[in-house]
Amino acid sequence: DRRSGSIAAPAAWFAYTPNRQGQHPQLHLANFSGVLQADAYAGYNKVFADGQVVEAACMAHARRKIHDLHVRKATVTTTEALRRIGQLYAIEEQIRGQSPDWRKRIRGEQSRPLLDDFEVWLRTRLLTLSTQSDTTKAINYMLNQWQALVYYCEDGIAEIDNNIAENALRGVALGL
């Protein structure tokens, strides 16, 4: 991964399955240990169960839920949430290509305090929203996987999102 300043050869592994049944990731990742960065797909839950695989969530997926609401109808909540997420991405832009140790340090100093404040802000916003609103659902999506969303701050190699992999798979999704 070049974003973390690694000198190791870049690599990607893709395993296609014809459906989204949870047995597939369990089989594919049976002997894997390390960090798996993905969306909140429930099929990974058993992969994370024994602690051999650490979950790192994707901020882009969380952001997209807020962004889609914002495009339909901008609110104070969606505007502020996107601004806060934008601050996190601005930090990532500044440390892209740096060593994992440096990235971890900067994330701890700059990103983690922003994330801690963001979590408090999200929980406070929930108190003012209808439990059935789409904004509540988007915020709960984030909060339900908060530990995995902030994991990247603890690991200088992990990314804030899995857009690199998503973009590499786009051709498969589009049938190209």
TORKOL-4160 file (C-alpha; in steps of 0.2 Angstrom, whole numbers, padded with zeros to 4 digits, m for minus):
176
<pt num="1" X="0000" Y="0000" Z="0000"/>
<pt num="2" X="0009" Y="0016" Z="m0006"/>
<pt num="3" X="m0002" Y="0027" Z="0004"/>
<pt num="4" X="0006" Y="0021" Z="0020"/>
<pt num="5" X="0023" Y="0024" Z="0013"/>
<pt num="6" X="0026" Y="0005" Z="0012"/>
<pt num="7" X="0040" Y="m0001" Z="0001"/>
<pt num="8" X="0032" Y="m0019" Z="m0001"/>
<pt num="9" X="0025" Y="m0023" Z="m0018"/>
<pt num="10" X="0007" Y="m0018" Z="m0020"/>
<pt num="11" X="m0005" Y="m0033" Z="m0020"/>
<pt num="12" X="m0023" Y="m0036" Z="m0021"/>
<pt num="13" X="m0033" Y="m0052" Z="m0019"/>
<pt num="14" X="m0051" Y="m0054" Z="m0026"/>
<pt num="15" X="m0062" Y="m0069" Z="m0023"/>
<pt num="16" X="m0079" Y="m0068" Z="m0032"/>
<pt num="17" X="m0094" Y="m0078" Z="m0026"/>
<pt num="18" X="m0111" Y="m0078" Z="m0034"/>
<pt num="19" X="m0120" Y="m0072" Z="m0019"/>
<pt num="20" X="m0118" Y="m0063" Z="m0002"/>
<pt num="21" X="m0120" Y="m0077" Z="0009"/>
<pt num="22" X="m0109" Y="m0076" Z="0025"/>
<pt num="23" X="m0101" Y="m0093" Z="0022"/>
<pt num="24" X="m0090" Y="m0086" Z="0008"/>
<pt num="25" X="m0080" Y="m0073" Z="0018"/>
<pt num="26" X="m0078" Y="m0086" Z="0032"/>
<pt num="27" X="m0071" Y="m0099" Z="0020"/>
<pt num="28" X="m0060" Y="m0086" Z="0010"/>
<pt num="29" X="m0053" Y="m0079" Z="0026"/>
<pt num="30" X="m0052" Y="m0095" Z="0037"/>
<pt num="31" X="m0033" Y="m0094" Z="0038"/>
<pt num="32" X="m0031" Y="m0075" Z="0038"/>
<pt num="33" X="m0026" Y="m0064" Z="0053"/>
<pt num="34" X="m0024" Y="m0046" Z="0052"/>
<pt num="35" X="m0035" Y="m0031" Z="0048"/>
<pt num="36" X="m0050" Y="m0032" Z="0036"/>
<pt num="37" X="m0057" Y="m0016" Z="0030"/>
<pt num="38" X="m0074" Y="m0016" Z="0023"/>
<pt num="39" X="m0092" Y="m0010" Z="0024"/>
<pt num="40" X="m0103" Y="m0016" Z="0038"/>
<pt num="41" X="m0108" Y="m0032" Z="0029"/>
<pt num="42" X="m0115" Y="m0044" Z="0042"/>
<pt num="43" X="m0107" Y="m0059" Z="0033"/>
<pt num="44" X="m0090" Y="m0054" Z="0040"/>
<pt num="45" X="m0096" Y="m0055" Z="0058"/>
<pt num="46" X="m0090" Y="m0072" Z="0061"/>
<pt num="47" X="m0074" Y="m0068" Z="0053"/>
<pt num="48" X="m0071" Y="m0055" Z="0067"/>
<pt num="49" X="m0078" Y="m0066" Z="0081"/>
<pt num="50" X="m0062" Y="m0074" Z="0087"/>
<pt num="51" X="m0051" Y="m0058" Z="0086"/>
<pt num="52" X="m0039" Y="m0065" Z="0073"/>
<pt num="53" X="m0046" Y="m0053" Z="0061"/>
<pt num="54" X="m0048" Y="m0035" Z="0066"/>
<pt num="55" X="m0062" Y="m0025" Z="0059"/>
<pt num="56" X="m0058" Y="m0008" Z="0051"/>
<pt num="57" X="m0074" Y="0001" Z="0044"/>
<pt num="58" X="m0075" Y="0012" Z="0029"/>
<pt num="59" X="m0078" Y="0031" Z="0032"/>
<pt num="60" X="m0083" Y="0033" Z="0014"/>
<pt num="61" X="m0098" Y="0021" Z="0017"/>
<pt num="62" X="m0103" Y="0031" Z="0032"/>
<pt num="63" X="m0100" Y="0048" Z="0023"/>
<pt num="64" X="m0111" Y="0042" Z="0008"/>
<pt num="65" X="m0126" Y="0039" Z="0019"/>
<pt num="66" X="m0125" Y="0057" Z="0026"/>
<pt num="67" X="m0120" Y="0064" Z="0008"/>
<pt num="68" X="m0135" Y="0056" Z="0000"/>
<pt num="69" X="m0147" Y="0064" Z="0013"/>
<pt num="70" X="m0138" Y="0081" Z="0010"/>
<pt num="71" X="m0140" Y="0080" Z="m0008"/>
<pt num="72" X="m0159" Y="0077" Z="m0006"/>
<pt num="73" X="m0161" Y="0090" Z="0007"/>
<pt num="74" X="m0147" Y="0099" Z="0015"/>
<pt num="75" X="m0149" Y="0102" Z="0034"/>
<pt num="76" X="m0138" Y="0109" Z="0048"/>
<pt num="77" X="m0135" Y="0091" Z="0053"/>
<pt num="78" X="m0129" Y="0084" Z="0037"/>
<pt num="79" X="m0119" Y="0100" Z="0033"/>
<pt num="80" X="m0110" Y="0099" Z="0049"/>
<pt num="81" X="m0107" Y="0080" Z="0048"/>
<pt num="82" X="m0099" Y="0082" Z="0031"/>
<pt num="83" X="m0088" Y="0096" Z="0037"/>
<pt num="84" X="m0082" Y="0086" Z="0051"/>
<pt num="85" X="m0078" Y="0071" Z="0040"/>
<pt num="86" X="m0070" Y="0083" Z="0027"/>
<pt num="87" X="m0058" Y="0088" Z="0041"/>
<pt num="88" X="m0053" Y="0070" Z="0044"/>
<pt num="89" X="m0050" Y="0067" Z="0025"/>
<pt num="90" X="m0039" Y="0083" Z="0025"/>
<pt num="91" X="m0028" Y="0076" Z="0038"/>
<pt num="92" X="m0026" Y="0060" Z="0027"/>
<pt num="93" X="m0022" Y="0070" Z="0012"/>
<pt num="94" X="m0007" Y="0078" Z="0022"/>
<pt num="95" X="0000" Y="0062" Z="0028"/>
<pt num="96" X="m0003" Y="0051" Z="0012"/>
<pt num="97" X="0013" Y="0042" Z="0008"/>
<pt num="98" X="0021" Y="0045" Z="0025"/>
<pt num="99" X="0028" Y="0031" Z="0036"/>
<pt num="100" X="0015" Y="0021" Z="0046"/>
<pt num="101" X="0023" Y="0027" Z="0062"/>
<pt num="102" X="0021" Y="0045" Z="0056"/>
<pt num="103" X="0003" Y="0042" Z="0051"/>
<pt num="104" X="m0002" Y="0034" Z="0067"/>
<pt num="105" X="0006" Y="0049" Z="0077"/>
<pt num="106" X="m0003" Y="0062" Z="0067"/>
<pt num="107" X="m0019" Y="0053" Z="0068"/>
<pt num="108" X="m0017" Y="0051" Z="0086"/>
<pt num="109" X="m0013" Y="0070" Z="0088"/>
<pt num="110" X="m0025" Y="0077" Z="0075"/>
<pt num="111" X="m0039" Y="0065" Z="0069"/>
<pt num="112" X="m0043" Y="0056" Z="0086"/>
<pt num="113" X="m0048" Y="0072" Z="0095"/>
<pt num="114" X="m0059" Y="0076" Z="0080"/>
<pt num="115" X="m0067" Y="0059" Z="0080"/>
<pt num="116" X="m0070" Y="0059" Z="0099"/>
<pt num="117" X="m0078" Y="0076" Z="0097"/>
<pt num="118" X="m0088" Y="0070" Z="0082"/>
<pt num="119" X="m0095" Y="0055" Z="0092"/>
<pt num="120" X="m0101" Y="0066" Z="0106"/>
<pt num="121" X="m0109" Y="0078" Z="0093"/>
<pt num="122" X="m0117" Y="0063" Z="0084"/>
<pt num="123" X="m0124" Y="0056" Z="0100"/>
<pt num="124" X="m0131" Y="0074" Z="0105"/>
<pt num="125" X="m0139" Y="0076" Z="0088"/>
<pt num="126" X="m0148" Y="0059" Z="0090"/>
<pt num="127" X="m0157" Y="0067" Z="0105"/>
<pt num="128" X="m0165" Y="0080" Z="0094"/>
<pt num="129" X="m0170" Y="0069" Z="0079"/>
<pt num="130" X="m0185" Y="0057" Z="0077"/>
<pt num="131" X="m0180" Y="0039" Z="0080"/>
<pt num="132" X="m0187" Y="0035" Z="0062"/>
<pt num="133" X="m0179" Y="0049" Z="0052"/>
<pt num="134" X="m0166" Y="0045" Z="0039"/>
<pt num="135" X="m0154" Y="0056" Z="0047"/>
<pt num="136" X="m0155" Y="0045" Z="0063"/>
<pt num="137" X="m0153" Y="0030" Z="0053"/>
<pt num="138" X="m0137" Y="0037" Z="0045"/>
<pt num="139" X="m0130" Y="0042" Z="0062"/>
<pt num="140" X="m0134" Y="0025" Z="0069"/>
<pt num="141" X="m0125" Y="0017" Z="0055"/>
<pt num="142" X="m0109" Y="0027" Z="0060"/>
<pt num="143" X="m0111" Y="0024" Z="0079"/>
<pt num="144" X="m0115" Y="0006" Z="0077"/>
<pt num="145" X="m0098" Y="0003" Z="0070"/>
<pt num="146" X="m0089" Y="0017" Z="0078"/>
<pt num="147" X="m0075" Y="0007" Z="0085"/>
<pt num="148" X="m0071" Y="0000" Z="0068"/>
<pt num="149" X="m0073" Y="0017" Z="0060"/>
<pt num="150" X="m0060" Y="0025" Z="0071"/>
<pt num="151" X="m0048" Y="0010" Z="0071"/>
<pt num="152" X="m0037" Y="0018" Z="0057"/>
<pt num="153" X="m0031" Y="0030" Z="0070"/>
<pt num="154" X="m0023" Y="0015" Z="0079"/>
<pt num="155" X="m0014" Y="0008" Z="0064"/>
<pt num="156" X="m0003" Y="0018" Z="0052"/>
<pt num="157" X="m0005" Y="0006" Z="0038"/>
<pt num="158" X="m0024" Y="0006" Z="0039"/>
<pt num="159" X="m0034" Y="0018" Z="0028"/>
<pt num="160" X="m0048" Y="0029" Z="0033"/>
<pt num="161" X="m0059" Y="0020" Z="0020"/>
<pt num="162" X="m0057" Y="0006" Z="0008"/>
<pt num="163" X="m0059" Y="0016" Z="m0008"/>
<pt num="164" X="m0044" Y="0009" Z="m0016"/>
<pt num="165" X="m0051" Y="m0009" Z="m0016"/>
<pt num="166" X="m0069" Y="m0002" Z="m0021"/>
<pt num="167" X="m0061" Y="0007" Z="m0036"/>
<pt num="168" X="m0051" Y="m0009" Z="m0041"/>
<pt num="169" X="m0068" Y="m0019" Z="m0041"/>
<pt num="170" X="m0078" Y="m0006" Z="m0050"/>
<pt num="171" X="m0075" Y="m0015" Z="m0067"/>
<pt num="172" X="m0082" Y="m0031" Z="m0060"/>
<pt num="173" X="m0097" Y="m0023" Z="m0053"/>
<pt num="174" X="m0100" Y="m0014" Z="m0070"/>
<pt num="175" X="m0097" Y="m0030" Z="m0079"/>
<pt num="176" X="m0082" Y="m0023" Z="m0088"/>
